[in-house]
Amino acid sequence: MPTWPLQSGGYDLNLFASPPDCNFLCSVCHGVLKRPVRLPCSHIFCKKCILQWLARQKTCPCCRKEVKRKKMVHVNKLRKTIGRLEVKCKNAEAGCLVTCPLAHRKGHQDSCPFELMACPNEGCTAQVPRGDLAEHQQHCQQDAQQCCPLGCGATLGPAERAGHNCYRELRDAWSERQERSRTLLLCLLRRVRRVHRATSLVRRQLAQLGNFLEEDEALLGGAPQEVGGVPEGSTRAELWGAQGQGGNRGE
């Protein structure tokens, strides 16, 4: 037997629903064999236990025969036999009454309602039994406000998170923005058309004004030869009036 303390590599005897056979016990840790290996001398130990032992002594813990590490053999048949032994749930003290084969213990633990789970709410450090986790989340104070887990940056309360959908909201916002842009574009096009019509009107009026000025210039340029000169400052109307009076006198 070892004369120095070792960390147990086997299964705790209290884990089993009924006391296991003494042939399933490790002589080093006195627990039920875990990953059993057999030495050339036929003695069987937990793999972890014998490796720790051989790190300090190169002999079998039972018969003291010299041991070479590469001569160890895994006893898979014995391992399967031990895996069929009935064990209690690790949460038995918390109230779980389930027993199952040792090989299935991990599978039960992953669904056991008494298994302690960390609250997923950010900032909450509570450890809650799996069966009570949903109720805890509903009343957890840290659950009041959380950032959107999808990364949109929104801060949401419990009621808001239930109906929050970043993708849908972003799609709706994008559609609304597109519709608003289309409306603004149509409004701008209407204004451009109005400006275009007003510009065309101004151009026509300028053209007409240019024509009037050309006619006035032509009339004013030809009047002195016919009338003998027009006094400076006379208007076109006065000129035509003078011509009319001359015509009357001739008659």
Backbone bond lengths (Angstrom), bond angles and torsions (degrees), N, CA, C in turn:
res aa  C-N    CA-C-N  psi(-1)  N-CA   C-N-CA  omega(-1)  CA-C   N-CA-C  phi
1 M - - - 1.462 - - 1.525 109.58 -
2 P 1.340 117.89 152.25 1.459 119.75 -177.78 1.512 112.11 -68.47
3 T 1.309 115.32 146.58 1.463 120.91 178.13 1.518 111.30 -104.76
4 W 1.346 117.67 6.59 1.467 121.49 178.81 1.524 107.38 -136.23
5 P 1.334 118.08 149.58 1.459 121.04 -172.63 1.526 111.46 -67.91
6 L 1.337 115.10 141.85 1.453 122.06 176.19 1.525 109.64 -125.53
7 Q 1.301 116.19 147.83 1.446 119.78 173.51 1.525 107.75 -75.94
8 S 1.320 116.88 130.45 1.456 120.01 -175.10 1.515 110.90 -61.87
9 G 1.343 115.65 132.67 1.451 120.09 176.41 1.514 112.37 -104.30
10 G 1.346 118.08 -9.53 1.462 121.85 -177.01 1.517 112.76 -96.88
11 Y 1.339 115.65 -179.52 1.459 122.22 178.67 1.528 110.06 -83.04
12 D 1.323 115.36 140.19 1.464 121.12 178.23 1.530 109.61 -64.49
13 L 1.334 116.33 136.00 1.467 120.39 -179.57 1.520 111.96 -62.14
14 N 1.327 117.80 -30.85 1.465 121.09 -178.68 1.531 112.21 -69.30
15 L 1.323 116.57 -12.10 1.461 120.64 -179.48 1.526 111.63 -71.86
16 F 1.341 117.66 -24.12 1.459 121.35 -170.91 1.528 111.25 -89.77
17 A 1.344 112.85 145.24 1.465 118.46 -178.45 1.522 111.66 -66.29
18 S 1.316 117.72 -30.99 1.470 122.33 175.51 1.526 107.67 -138.73
19 P 1.339 118.38 153.82 1.465 120.66 -176.47 1.532 111.43 -58.00
20 P 1.323 117.63 127.10 1.469 120.39 -179.02 1.535 111.87 -73.96
21 D 1.317 115.18 160.88 1.462 121.94 178.23 1.528 109.21 -60.61
22 C 1.341 117.05 143.47 1.457 121.34 -178.33 1.536 112.07 -65.07
23 N 1.333 116.80 -20.29 1.463 119.68 178.06 1.530 112.22 -72.29
24 F 1.334 115.81 -11.35 1.462 120.54 180.00 1.522 111.39 -96.15
25 L 1.328 118.25 7.35 1.457 121.22 -175.41 1.527 110.95 -98.14
26 C 1.325 114.88 144.61 1.468 121.17 176.40 1.531 108.77 -86.11
27 S 1.331 116.95 133.98 1.468 121.33 -178.08 1.520 112.26 -74.21
28 V 1.311 118.00 -13.33 1.460 120.89 -179.60 1.515 111.33 -90.27
29 C 1.350 117.63 -52.61 1.475 120.37 -175.74 1.514 112.45 -99.96
30 H 1.345 118.17 -11.70 1.463 123.69 -178.86 1.529 112.67 64.61
31 G 1.319 116.04 15.88 1.457 119.61 172.89 1.518 109.49 -99.17
32 V 1.329 116.78 175.85 1.465 121.19 177.29 1.524 108.46 -72.47
33 L 1.309 116.57 137.29 1.460 122.69 -173.42 1.532 112.71 -55.82
34 K 1.311 114.79 129.86 1.468 121.44 174.77 1.524 107.30 -117.67
35 R 1.333 116.37 124.96 1.466 121.95 -176.12 1.537 109.82 50.60
36 P 1.321 117.86 60.33 1.475 121.31 -173.68 1.526 113.15 -63.49
37 V 1.343 115.15 141.24 1.459 121.83 175.60 1.541 108.04 -129.80
38 R 1.315 115.44 146.67 1.466 121.06 -178.79 1.519 109.01 -110.79
39 L 1.342 115.37 135.42 1.463 121.51 177.03 1.525 109.12 -87.71
40 P 1.311 117.28 164.84 1.480 119.74 178.10 1.522 112.80 -55.63
41 C 1.322 116.99 -24.53 1.468 120.04 179.64 1.525 112.41 -83.08
42 S 1.335 117.15 3.06 1.470 125.33 176.35 1.519 114.30 82.13
43 H 1.324 118.89 -1.72 1.462 120.07 176.01 1.535 109.62 -77.77
44 I 1.317 115.34 143.65 1.473 121.24 -174.02 1.526 108.97 -116.98
45 F 1.334 115.33 137.98 1.466 121.43 -178.83 1.535 109.31 -141.63
46 C 1.318 115.87 164.89 1.469 120.05 169.42 1.530 107.44 -63.72
47 K 1.270 117.35 142.28 1.467 120.50 -178.75 1.527 110.45 -59.55
48 K 1.319 116.55 -45.65 1.459 120.02 -178.05 1.524 110.82 -63.06
49 C 1.341 116.11 -41.92 1.465 120.00 -177.75 1.527 111.61 -63.95
50 I 1.322 116.81 -45.46 1.462 118.55 -175.93 1.521 111.60 -71.59
51 L 1.319 117.38 -32.29 1.465 119.46 177.34 1.528 110.73 -66.86
52 Q 1.319 116.16 -39.16 1.465 119.27 175.97 1.535 110.64 -64.97
53 W 1.315 115.40 -39.75 1.475 119.85 179.96 1.531 110.37 -64.80
54 L 1.331 116.86 -48.14 1.459 120.54 -176.37 1.525 112.38 -69.56
55 A 1.313 117.40 -17.49 1.463 119.32 176.39 1.526 110.46 -66.47
56 R 1.350 116.92 -20.15 1.466 120.37 -179.80 1.525 112.39 -115.40
57 Q 1.319 115.13 -31.69 1.468 118.65 -179.55 1.525 108.75 -134.64
58 K 1.310 116.79 139.78 1.462 121.92 -176.09 1.528 112.10 -98.77
59 T 1.328 116.26 29.56 1.465 120.09 -178.71 1.523 110.11 -126.94
60 C 1.318 116.63 161.62 1.464 121.85 177.45 1.526 109.35 -68.08
61 P 1.300 119.67 134.75 1.469 121.71 179.68 1.527 112.89 -62.29
62 C 1.340 117.58 -23.96 1.461 119.88 -176.53 1.531 113.15 -94.06
63 C 1.343 117.23 -51.64 1.462 119.91 -174.19 1.522 112.88 -106.62
64 R 1.315 118.21 -5.76 1.465 124.41 177.34 1.535 113.43 67.07
65 K 1.300 117.03 16.70 1.457 118.38 175.12 1.522 109.55 -74.05
66 E 1.315 114.84 149.29 1.459 119.45 -179.81 1.533 109.56 -64.70
67 V 1.333 115.26 139.79 1.473 121.21 -176.31 1.518 109.47 -125.27
68 K 1.324 115.54 133.73 1.452 121.58 170.83 1.521 107.92 -105.70
69 R 1.316 114.61 128.72 1.464 120.30 -173.03 1.526 112.42 -56.76
70 K 1.296 117.78 -37.59 1.467 120.37 -176.89 1.520 112.75 -71.54
71 K 1.348 116.72 -8.66 1.457 120.51 179.32 1.527 112.38 -89.45
72 M 1.319 118.23 -4.40 1.460 121.14 179.99 1.527 109.82 -70.12
73 V 1.340 116.22 147.24 1.470 121.31 -178.44 1.526 108.74 -130.01
74 H 1.330 116.17 133.92 1.468 120.75 176.33 1.532 109.26 -73.05
75 V 1.327 115.68 133.63 1.463 120.77 -179.71 1.526 107.88 -101.61
76 N 1.310 116.66 81.32 1.470 121.10 -173.31 1.524 112.61 -69.22
77 K 1.324 117.65 -33.19 1.462 120.43 179.47 1.526 110.29 -63.33
78 L 1.346 116.55 -44.33 1.463 120.63 178.04 1.530 110.07 -65.82
79 R 1.299 116.37 -37.55 1.473 120.32 179.15 1.527 110.54 -60.84
80 K 1.346 117.57 -41.40 1.457 120.86 178.58 1.518 111.49 -67.29
81 T 1.331 115.72 -37.84 1.466 119.58 178.54 1.519 110.47 -62.26
82 I 1.331 116.51 -46.17 1.472 120.46 178.46 1.522 110.25 -64.07
83 G 1.332 117.30 -33.77 1.460 120.90 179.51 1.509 113.52 -64.30
84 R 1.344 117.81 -18.85 1.459 121.41 178.91 1.527 112.74 -90.17
85 L 1.326 118.32 -5.64 1.468 121.21 178.68 1.526 110.13 -67.77
86 E 1.331 116.06 139.27 1.467 121.26 -179.89 1.529 110.64 -74.46
87 V 1.315 115.33 132.15 1.464 120.46 178.80 1.527 109.61 -127.66
88 K 1.313 114.46 158.31 1.465 120.31 176.56 1.523 109.28 -85.73
89 C 1.299 115.86 156.82 1.464 120.57 174.72 1.522 109.05 -65.48
90 K 1.327 117.38 145.12 1.464 120.67 178.78 1.523 111.66 -63.54
91 N 1.349 115.71 -16.64 1.464 120.66 179.46 1.526 111.91 -100.74
92 A 1.335 115.99 23.99 1.466 119.92 -178.26 1.522 111.22 -59.31
93 E 1.330 117.64 -39.34 1.463 120.37 -179.33 1.524 111.16 -67.74
94 A 1.338 117.31 -23.65 1.464 120.67 178.84 1.520 111.34 -83.26
95 G 1.344 116.46 -9.18 1.461 119.01 176.44 1.513 115.25 125.55
96 C 1.342 119.58 -4.22 1.460 121.01 -179.75 1.528 109.69 -76.92
97 L 1.319 116.78 126.71 1.465 122.06 -177.11 1.522 112.39 -103.16
98 V 1.312 117.68 6.77 1.459 121.44 -175.80 1.526 110.60 -73.90
99 T 1.325 115.97 137.61 1.472 121.98 168.42 1.530 106.69 -121.99
100 C 1.330 115.37 148.60 1.472 120.23 -177.82 1.519 108.38 -156.43
101 P 1.328 118.35 165.33 1.470 120.01 176.19 1.536 110.40 -59.75
102 L 1.302 115.96 147.07 1.463 121.22 -178.78 1.536 111.21 -54.62
103 A 1.334 117.09 -37.03 1.461 120.32 -178.26 1.528 112.49 -67.01
104 H 1.352 116.88 -21.91 1.461 121.34 -178.49 1.530 112.49 -100.71
105 R 1.294 116.08 3.24 1.473 119.70 -174.56 1.529 111.62 -60.65
106 K 1.326 117.02 -41.74 1.463 120.31 -178.41 1.531 110.82 -64.65
107 G 1.345 116.48 -39.01 1.453 119.58 178.89 1.515 111.95 -63.34
108 H 1.344 116.58 -40.65 1.465 119.09 177.18 1.523 110.83 -66.69
109 Q 1.296 116.46 -40.79 1.464 120.34 -178.50 1.532 111.39 -59.63
110 D 1.344 116.33 -33.73 1.464 120.31 -179.23 1.523 113.13 -70.60
111 S 1.338 116.69 -12.16 1.465 119.52 179.08 1.526 112.97 -126.65
112 C 1.322 117.26 0.58 1.462 121.12 -176.68 1.528 110.68 -63.02
113 P 1.334 118.48 127.01 1.469 120.66 -179.56 1.522 113.74 -68.33
114 F 1.341 116.85 -13.77 1.458 120.06 179.55 1.532 112.85 -94.67
115 E 1.324 116.80 -4.56 1.471 120.75 179.40 1.527 109.84 -67.39
116 L 1.333 116.23 130.21 1.463 119.84 -179.64 1.525 110.23 -72.56
117 M 1.321 115.31 134.04 1.458 122.29 -179.43 1.522 109.02 -125.75
118 A 1.308 116.17 144.30 1.456 120.79 176.08 1.531 109.35 -76.47
119 C 1.316 116.07 135.44 1.467 120.21 176.95 1.533 108.82 -62.16
120 P 1.334 117.86 128.36 1.468 120.00 -177.47 1.519 114.28 -75.93
121 N 1.335 117.77 -9.00 1.461 119.69 -178.83 1.521 110.33 -69.96
122 E 1.307 115.75 130.92 1.458 121.30 -177.52 1.532 110.93 -58.91
123 G 1.322 115.76 128.25 1.457 120.86 178.39 1.513 114.13 93.38
124 C 1.334 117.99 -13.41 1.463 121.14 179.83 1.524 109.02 -92.26
125 T 1.325 117.15 128.41 1.465 121.84 -177.94 1.533 112.25 -105.98
126 A 1.326 117.74 11.43 1.464 121.35 -176.26 1.521 111.33 -68.45
127 Q 1.343 116.18 143.41 1.458 124.03 172.38 1.524 106.58 -107.80
128 V 1.322 117.04 117.55 1.462 122.02 -171.74 1.525 109.36 -125.23
129 P 1.361 118.59 139.26 1.476 119.60 174.37 1.525 110.54 -55.39
130 R 1.331 115.86 142.56 1.465 120.19 -176.20 1.531 111.55 -53.55
131 G 1.318 117.49 -38.83 1.459 120.74 -178.51 1.511 113.51 -66.58
132 D 1.328 118.18 -22.18 1.473 121.16 -178.53 1.521 112.24 -104.47
133 L 1.320 116.23 2.47 1.467 119.14 -172.76 1.526 112.43 -65.23
134 A 1.336 117.31 -41.89 1.468 119.93 -178.20 1.525 110.92 -61.53
135 E 1.320 116.70 -43.88 1.465 119.90 179.57 1.526 110.70 -66.54
136 H 1.340 115.79 -39.18 1.470 118.97 178.56 1.526 110.81 -61.28
137 Q 1.326 116.89 -41.12 1.464 120.22 -178.70 1.525 111.79 -62.06
138 Q 1.333 116.46 -33.96 1.459 120.08 -178.42 1.530 111.90 -68.35
139 H 1.334 116.64 -28.49 1.462 120.06 -176.16 1.523 113.33 -111.72
140 C 1.309 116.18 -0.18 1.463 119.76 -177.60 1.518 110.28 -63.80
141 Q 1.324 117.19 130.35 1.463 121.58 -179.18 1.520 111.46 -65.91
142 Q 1.320 116.42 -30.84 1.457 119.63 -179.94 1.523 111.36 -71.89
143 D 1.346 115.41 -9.55 1.451 119.79 -177.33 1.521 112.34 -85.41
144 A 1.344 116.49 -2.20 1.460 119.94 -174.28 1.529 112.01 -59.14
145 Q 1.306 117.67 -51.71 1.456 122.08 -178.82 1.529 109.59 -134.32
146 Q 1.337 116.21 128.71 1.455 121.03 178.02 1.514 109.30 -139.65
147 C 1.323 114.92 152.14 1.459 119.42 174.97 1.527 109.00 -74.91
148 C 1.301 115.61 149.66 1.461 120.94 179.35 1.530 109.63 -58.75
149 P 1.334 118.58 126.49 1.465 120.54 -178.99 1.524 113.60 -67.69
150 L 1.338 117.17 -15.07 1.460 120.41 179.55 1.515 112.42 -86.06
151 G 1.351 115.84 -6.91 1.454 119.19 173.22 1.513 116.38 91.59
152 C 1.339 118.54 16.17 1.470 118.99 -179.38 1.520 111.76 -78.44
153 G 1.354 117.41 -12.82 1.457 120.34 177.47 1.515 114.29 94.51
154 A 1.332 117.78 -5.29 1.463 120.56 -178.77 1.519 110.61 -74.37
155 T 1.333 116.89 143.47 1.455 123.04 174.89 1.515 107.76 -100.02
156 L 1.322 116.65 122.02 1.458 121.19 -169.75 1.513 111.48 -122.98
157 G 1.326 115.46 145.47 1.445 122.22 171.47 1.516 110.09 -92.19
158 P 1.344 117.67 175.81 1.470 120.26 -177.63 1.522 112.78 -57.09
159 A 1.330 117.79 -44.09 1.461 120.46 -177.90 1.524 111.20 -69.06
160 E 1.331 116.98 -36.26 1.468 120.23 -178.31 1.518 111.59 -70.54
161 R 1.342 116.84 -35.46 1.459 119.92 -176.73 1.527 112.48 -63.38
162 A 1.351 115.98 -30.94 1.455 119.40 -177.16 1.524 111.86 -60.73
163 G 1.332 117.51 -38.67 1.455 119.93 -177.80 1.510 114.33 -108.12
164 H 1.332 116.35 10.04 1.471 119.22 -175.93 1.522 110.43 -78.07
165 N 1.319 115.31 128.07 1.471 121.15 177.93 1.521 107.56 -140.70
166 C 1.343 115.83 99.29 1.471 120.34 -176.48 1.516 111.47 -56.98
167 Y 1.312 116.14 -45.40 1.457 119.66 -173.60 1.523 111.10 -64.21
168 R 1.331 116.18 -43.46 1.451 119.25 179.52 1.518 110.87 -65.71
169 E 1.346 115.94 -43.37 1.456 119.38 -178.59 1.526 111.58 -65.73
170 L 1.335 116.40 -39.80 1.463 119.18 178.08 1.528 110.89 -66.58
171 R 1.341 115.84 -39.02 1.463 119.30 178.49 1.531 110.81 -64.33
172 D 1.347 116.55 -42.75 1.465 119.76 178.61 1.516 110.99 -64.72
173 A 1.353 115.94 -41.22 1.461 119.37 179.14 1.527 111.22 -64.00
174 W 1.338 115.74 -38.48 1.464 119.57 179.18 1.531 110.81 -66.77
175 S 1.335 116.86 -41.40 1.463 120.50 178.00 1.520 110.70 -63.33
176 E 1.337 115.80 -41.45 1.465 119.50 178.70 1.528 110.77 -63.99
177 R 1.325 116.44 -40.88 1.472 120.06 178.95 1.535 110.69 -65.21
178 Q 1.329 116.47 -40.44 1.460 119.28 178.12 1.526 111.54 -62.77
179 E 1.334 116.57 -42.47 1.457 120.21 179.67 1.526 110.94 -64.38
180 R 1.333 115.69 -40.07 1.464 119.36 178.81 1.530 110.79 -66.28
181 S 1.340 116.22 -39.57 1.469 119.78 177.90 1.525 110.83 -64.49
182 R 1.353 116.69 -39.16 1.463 120.16 178.84 1.533 110.79 -64.07
183 T 1.339 115.70 -41.12 1.468 119.67 178.80 1.524 111.19 -64.10
184 L 1.326 116.82 -43.35 1.466 120.51 178.73 1.522 111.11 -63.86
185 L 1.337 116.58 -38.19 1.457 120.16 179.87 1.524 111.11 -65.17
186 L 1.342 116.86 -43.28 1.468 120.08 178.03 1.516 111.42 -62.74
187 C 1.330 116.10 -40.69 1.466 120.69 177.92 1.528 110.48 -62.31
188 L 1.327 116.20 -42.03 1.463 120.53 179.43 1.528 111.18 -64.79
189 L 1.331 116.42 -40.33 1.465 119.76 178.79 1.528 111.29 -63.79
190 R 1.341 116.98 -39.74 1.461 119.87 177.46 1.528 110.85 -62.62
191 R 1.319 116.30 -40.84 1.468 119.60 179.23 1.524 111.06 -66.36
192 V 1.343 116.17 -38.88 1.460 119.32 178.80 1.526 110.20 -63.01
193 R 1.364 115.87 -41.31 1.469 118.58 178.37 1.526 111.40 -62.48
194 R 1.343 115.99 -41.39 1.474 118.86 179.09 1.528 110.77 -63.41
195 V 1.336 115.89 -42.35 1.467 119.27 178.59 1.525 110.15 -63.49
196 H 1.349 115.12 -39.32 1.462 118.94 179.57 1.526 110.98 -63.17
197 R 1.348 117.08 -44.35 1.463 120.51 178.61 1.523 110.99 -63.18
198 A 1.354 116.38 -42.78 1.461 119.51 179.57 1.525 111.27 -63.63
199 T 1.338 115.94 -39.41 1.472 120.20 178.79 1.524 110.95 -64.60
200 S 1.342 115.53 -41.62 1.466 119.08 178.65 1.521 110.92 -62.96
201 L 1.343 116.62 -40.79 1.460 120.62 178.50 1.525 111.13 -62.62
202 V 1.336 116.32 -44.29 1.462 120.14 179.10 1.519 110.49 -62.01
203 R 1.333 116.27 -39.45 1.467 119.16 179.18 1.524 111.21 -63.81
204 R 1.361 116.64 -43.00 1.463 119.07 178.25 1.528 111.74 -62.89
205 Q 1.323 116.00 -42.63 1.458 119.33 179.49 1.524 111.59 -64.79
206 L 1.346 116.38 -38.46 1.461 119.24 176.53 1.525 111.19 -64.52
207 A 1.352 114.99 -38.82 1.461 118.63 178.43 1.525 111.02 -63.84
208 Q 1.371 116.31 -43.36 1.468 120.03 177.70 1.534 110.88 -62.61
209 L 1.328 116.47 -42.39 1.464 119.91 178.66 1.523 110.81 -61.50
210 G 1.349 115.42 -39.11 1.467 118.97 177.49 1.514 111.38 -63.26
211 N 1.330 116.96 -39.64 1.457 120.46 178.25 1.524 111.44 -64.00
212 F 1.352 115.64 -42.85 1.480 119.69 178.48 1.522 110.54 -60.87
213 L 1.325 116.17 -42.77 1.462 119.24 -178.73 1.522 110.85 -65.36
214 E 1.351 116.23 -38.16 1.469 118.91 177.96 1.527 111.27 -64.59
215 E 1.352 116.89 -40.51 1.465 120.22 178.18 1.529 111.19 -63.72
216 D 1.349 116.18 -44.05 1.467 120.29 178.93 1.516 110.76 -60.99
217 E 1.339 115.00 -41.18 1.462 118.50 -178.66 1.530 110.36 -65.33
218 A 1.362 115.17 -39.17 1.462 118.78 178.45 1.516 111.68 -64.87
219 L 1.343 116.81 -41.67 1.462 120.81 179.37 1.522 111.62 -65.70
220 L 1.347 113.48 -44.46 1.470 117.40 -178.43 1.523 111.01 -67.88
221 G 1.321 116.99 -30.33 1.464 120.38 -179.47 1.524 111.31 -74.16
222 G 1.332 120.16 -31.46 1.454 122.48 -177.13 1.520 113.73 -93.68
223 A 1.288 121.72 -15.03 1.469 125.00 -176.61 1.504 114.09 -61.90
224 P 1.355 126.71 -41.10 1.479 124.93 -176.26 1.513 112.48 -63.05
225 Q 1.319 119.99 -32.85 1.459 121.78 -179.05 1.520 110.92 -69.68
226 E 1.339 117.49 -36.19 1.444 121.21 -177.23 1.519 112.07 -83.85
227 V 1.301 118.43 -39.78 1.463 122.35 -172.04 1.499 110.88 -101.20
228 G 1.296 117.74 -19.88 1.457 119.55 -177.63 1.473 112.98 94.00
229 G 1.251 114.67 21.72 1.463 118.46 175.25 1.498 111.09 110.20
230 V 1.255 114.98 144.84 1.464 121.69 178.79 1.504 107.39 -118.09
231 P 1.302 116.51 129.58 1.470 118.76 179.86 1.517 110.28 -59.43
232 E 1.310 111.18 144.65 1.479 117.58 179.80 1.506 109.56 -60.76
233 G 1.285 116.42 133.05 1.458 121.48 179.10 1.502 112.99 94.49
234 S 1.406 119.33 -4.94 1.458 121.18 178.86 1.516 109.60 -72.94
235 T 1.288 114.98 151.13 1.454 120.59 -179.36 1.491 110.29 -98.67
236 R 1.331 114.06 169.01 1.463 119.87 178.63 1.511 110.64 -62.64
237 A 1.298 119.14 -37.60 1.467 123.08 -179.93 1.515 110.50 -64.52
238 E 1.357 117.49 -41.92 1.455 121.07 179.92 1.517 110.16 -64.44
239 L 1.317 115.67 -37.40 1.457 119.87 179.45 1.511 110.64 -63.47
240 W 1.303 117.22 -47.38 1.449 120.82 178.09 1.505 111.17 -65.42
241 G 1.305 118.00 -33.38 1.467 120.63 177.58 1.510 111.16 -65.55
242 A 1.331 117.69 -40.56 1.458 121.70 179.66 1.506 110.93 -65.79
243 Q 1.325 116.31 -41.07 1.449 120.00 178.83 1.520 111.00 -63.32
244 G 1.336 116.08 -36.58 1.460 120.07 -179.56 1.514 111.45 -66.98
245 Q 1.316 117.00 -37.96 1.482 120.39 -179.54 1.513 110.28 -68.73
246 G 1.313 116.52 -37.95 1.464 120.11 178.28 1.498 110.23 -63.23
247 G 1.251 117.95 -38.16 1.452 121.82 -179.23 1.528 110.65 -66.00
248 N 1.305 115.56 -37.33 1.449 119.96 -178.63 1.506 110.44 -68.71
249 R 1.346 116.82 -38.74 1.447 119.54 -179.68 1.519 110.58 -66.09
250 G 1.237 118.56 -33.78 1.467 121.58 179.52 1.508 111.71 -64.95
251 E 1.277 113.93 -32.48 1.446 116.92 179.42 1.501 110.13 -69.45
